[in-house]
Amino acid sequence: MLSVLRKRRGIIHGRVRCGKLTKQIVNQIQPGEIAVISHADIDEVTAHSLVSRRVRAVINCSPSFTGRYSTEGARLLLDNHVPLYDCSPCSDIISYLHNGQLITIDGHYLFNENGQKLSRLTLVTMSIWKEKHKIAEDNGQRLLEEFINNTLEHAIREKSYFINPLPELPLNTSLINRDAVVVARGNHYREDLQAIRAYIHEVNPVLIGVDGGADALLEFGLTPDIIIGDMDSVSDRALAAAKDIVVHAYPAGGAPGEQRVHGLGLPYHLLHAPGMSQDIALLLAYEYQSRCIVSLGTHSNMIEFLEKGRSGMASTLLVRMKIGTRLVDAKGISQLYPRRTAGKSILHMFGGIGFPAVIAAGFHPVFRNSLLAVWLHVKAIVGG
């Protein structure tokens, strides 16, 4: 029996945190535990979460990097010195494990606490990642063509839904003439949320969490007003804190998240819609007359959609076409400049254009939202 967690001479001992839904594991895993997942092509958000949780190692029952498309998750784990192993061949060892169980990684094999061999392992190295990355780059053009074709096909099929207004839901939260911030857990969502905290505190917008985006708000001491999604990655704590819960349901019927919310005894609304929950959140803010919609962490490019298991982005294309000038995309705002380094020069520039810009912003929505984007950036640099 192993009684001490330790790592020596390539032998890794630790307790298991396992499951087939990685986004649930990363919310529960404790420092020093070994994550056992089944996640083909580990994405950046998952990798960052595992690193921040200080996991001892990661064992993947699926290929961590297939080479189908370029994803950075495996590389990020390696860059942060997190040992990463793929089961070889891929096997469902999750069904033989339970949370808290002690396991040992010894060379190329995984053992349980009784010394029973559970699986052969392949250590993922940087050379393996580079080899797969080259394959992914070679596949890029063909994959992009397939992605575009799929997007256009579904856009034609789904356009009538997005042209027509959403059904009216009796929400407790009013969005009329208020700013709204829609938070999803996409790449750099933590840094971007930190960058616009001053804006949130000053403007007091409606805060909309897309599934786990609600927990991102809680991490920063903010309470989500509305939670929208299929409820597969949001915590019970976040659901209990929200004023409104909107369960995203399939257009033809069925809502996977309804049973969970109903079981918690919480009131909720059903909203039948195609596409992704992040798009429905943006559309709801628009249809319910939000003055300006600030999004962060939302998915906006092919790689991010492929990481989500989506082969197209029809709903995102249609929603952004409809929302138009009311949308300010704050995704990546934290990466524009190092914090504070350019603050003084930008403040001088902003002050110079400030008066005429404010006058113009009062008359033209495009300029108003462009000005807001600049202001968000300035606040990120000099105010935090």
N, C-alpha and C positions, 0 to 999 in steps of 0.2 A: 504494500500500500504506500502511495506517495503522500507524504505529509507536508512537504515543503515545496513551494513553487520556486523554481530556479532555472537558470539557463547556463549551460557550460559545455564546452567542447562540441558544439553543434547539436547537443541534446537539449530539447525544449520541453519543459513540463508546464502544465497550466490547466486551469479549469475551462470548460467549454461554455460558449454561448453560441447556440446554433439555431438555424431556421431557414426556410426556403424564401422568406421575404426579407431581403437584406435591410430594407429601410426600417423594419421593425427591430432587427437586431441592433442596429447602430444607436437606437434610442435606449436600449437596455444594457448594452455591454459595459462592463466595468474595467477599469485599468488593470492590466496584467492578465486578462482573460484571453483565450484563443478563440477567434471568430471562425466558425465553420459555416460556410455559406454555399449557396448554389447560384452563382451570378456570372453568367457569360459576359465577357467584355466589361470588366469593372470600370465604372464611370468615375469622373473626377469628384463629384459630390460625395459618393460613397467612400472613395479613398480618403478624402479630406476628413470625413467624419470618423473613419476608423483610426486615422492618425491622431486626431484630436482626442479620441477616447483612450489613447495610449495602449492599444492592444499589444499582446505579446507576440502574436503571429496570426496569419490568416491562412486557412485551408479552404480551397475552393473545389466544390464537387463538379463545377463546370469550367471550361477553359477561361482563364483570366484575361486572355487576349487572343482572339481567334485570327486576327488579321483581316477580317471582313471589312472593317472600317477603322479609321484612326481614332483610338481612344486613349486617354492618358492615365487612367486609374492605376493600372499595374505599375507604370513608371513612377507615379507619385509615391506609392507604397515603398518601392525600392529606394527612391531618393531619400525617404525618411527612415531607412534602415528597418523596415518592418518585414520580417521573413514571410515570403509568399509561396505557398505550395499548391499545386494542382494535383488532384487525385489522378492516378495513372493505372489503368484507364479510368475515365470518369465513372464514379460510382455513387450510389445514394447512401453514404455513411451517416447522413443526418438521421435516418430512421433508426440507427443503432445507438445514437447518442442522446443524452439529456443534459439540460442546462445544469451547470455546476459540477458535472462529472470531471474527474481528473484524467488527462490523457498525456501521452508522451510522443513527441516527434524525435525519432532517432534515425539520423541519416535519411534514407529514402522510405521509411516506413512509419506508420502511425499505430500506436498501441493503446489499449485501454489500461485502466489501473491494475488489471490482473495480468498484464503482460501479453494479452491476446492481440495478435496482429489484425488490424482493421482494414488497412489499405496501403497500397504502395503510393508513394508521393514523388512528384517531380518538383524540384526547387526551381522556381521561376527566377531567371537571372537577367541582367541588363542585356546581355548578348542575345538571349531568346527574344526579349522585347524588341530590340532593334531589328531582328530578322522578321518578326511579324509586322512591325511598323512599315518596313519596306514593301511587304506584300500588300498592306492596306493602302499605301500610296499608289501602287500600281493599279489597284481596284477602284481608285477614286472616281475616274471619269464615268465608268460604267455604272457605278452605284449612284452617282449624281443624276444620271439620265433616268434611272429607274425611280428615284425619289421624286423627281419633277413630274414624271408621267403619273405616278400614283397620286401626287398632290392635285394635279389638274383634274384627274378622273373623279376624285372624291369631291372636289370643289364644285364641279358641275352637278353632281348628284345631291349635294347638301345645300346648295346656294339658297333654295327657297326658305329653309329654316332660318338662315341668318338675315335674309331680307325682311322677313316678318318680325314684328315685335315679340318680345318675351311675354309669357303669361304674367299677370300681376300676382305677386305673392304678398301676403299680409305681414311684411317684415316689421319688426320692432324698431329697426334702425332706418332713419330717413337719410337718403343720399342727395336729396334735392339741393342744388346749388352749393354742395360741399365738395371739397377735394376728397379723393379716395386713393388709398395706397393698397395695391394688390401685391401680396408677397407669396412667392413660390420658392421652393428649395432647389433652385438651380445653381449653376456655378457662381461662386463668389457672393452668394446671398448674404452671408454674415457681414462681409466687408462693406457691401453696398448699403445694407440696413444701418450699419454704424455711420456711414457717410451722410445719411439723410435724417439722422435722429434730431438734429436741430430744427429742420423743416417740420418734422412731425410734431415736436413740442410746441412750435410757434403757431402752426396752422390748425392743429387738431383735426386731421382728416379722418374719415371713416377708414378703419383698418380691416382689410379683408385677407384672411389667410386661406391659401389653397392647400388643403390637407395639412401636411407637415409644416407649411408656411406659418400656420397658427402658432406652432411651438417655437418657431424662429422669433416671432413677436414676443412671446413670453420670455425667451432668453434675454431680451433686451428690456424687460420690465414693462412691456406694452401688452395691453389686453385686446385680443381680436374682437371686433364688433360682429363680424360675419365670418363663418367658415363655410367654404364650398369645396366639395370633392366627393370621392367615393369612400372616404373615411378609412382608408387602409394604412395610413401612416401618421395620423394625428393622434395625440394622446387624449386619454379620458379627461385629464386636467384642463386641456385647452377647450375641449368640447363643453365642459361644465362652465367655463368662464365666458363663452361667447353669448352675445345677445340673440343671435340668429344662426341656425344651422340649416344649410341648404344641401341636401343630398343629391348629387348628380346621378341621374337615372338614364338608362338606355332609351333611345327614341321609341323603340318597339315595346318597351316595358321591361321591368326588372331593375332593381337598384341594389347592388351588392352591399352598400353601406347602410341601408335602411335597418337591417336586422340589428346591427351593432348599436346604432343610436337609439333604436326602440328599446333594446335591452338595458340601456343606461337610464331609461325613463325620462329622456330629454325631449322637449318639443322640437319639431323639425319641419322643413318644407321639402317636397320633392320637385325637382326640375328636370324634365325629360329633354335631353339635348344630345346631338352628336358631338364628336370632337373631344378635346381635352378640357379638364376642369378649369385650368388657368384661363382658357379662352372664354368659358362661360362666366367666369368671375369678372373679366374685363367687360364683357357684353352686358352683364347685369348692372355694373356701375354706370355704363353708358345709357342703357334703357331707363334706368331709374333716376336719370337727370343729374348725375354727378357733374360738377363744373369742370373738373380736371382730374384725369386718372393717371397716377404715377405707378408704374409697374417695375418690379425688380425680382430677379431670380426666375423670370419666365423664360421658357425655351424659345429660341428664335433662329436656330440654324440646323442644318441637316444632322450633324453629329449628335447634337443634344437630343434630337427626336429619335434617332436610331438607338441611343442609349436608353431611351424610355420605351423601347420596343415598338416604336411607330415608324412605319415605312413611308409616311408622308406628313404634310402639315397643312391640310386643307382648311381646317377650322381656324388656325392661327392666321392664315392668309386672308380669309374672308372677314374675320372679326376686325383685324387691323385696318382693312380697307374701309369697313363701316365706321369705326370709331374716328379715324382720321386725326384731326387736329387736337382732339381732346386728350390724346394719349401722349404722355411724356415717359419714355423708356429710360429708367435710371439704372438699368443693368450695366454693370461695368464702370459705373461712375467713380468707384473707389480706385480704379486703375489709371485714371487720366493723368494724374500727377502725384508724385510723392507728397504726402500730407505736409502742409505748411511751407514747403520749400518755395513755392511760387506764389504764396498768399499775397504778399505786399504788391507785387506787380499786377496781379489779377484784380485786387481791390481798387488800384488806381484806374485800371481800364474800366472796371465796372462803374466806378464813380463817375467817370467821364461820360459814359453813355447813359447813366442812370436816369436823369430827368427826362430826356426825349424818349427813352425806352419805356418808361412808365406811362407817359402820355400815349404813345403808340399802342402799348399793350392793352389799354382800356378800350381800344376800338377794333383790334384785329386778333382773333383767337389764335392764329398761327404764331404771331409775334408774341402773344402772351405766354403761350406754352414754351416757345423757344427761350423766352426770358426766364421762365421758371427753371428750365433745364440748366441754364447758366448759373442761376442763383443756387440751385442745389449743389452744383459743383463748387462754387465759391464757399458755401457753408461747409462743405466736406473738407476743404483745404484749411480754412482759417478758424473754423469753429468746432468741428467734430460733433 
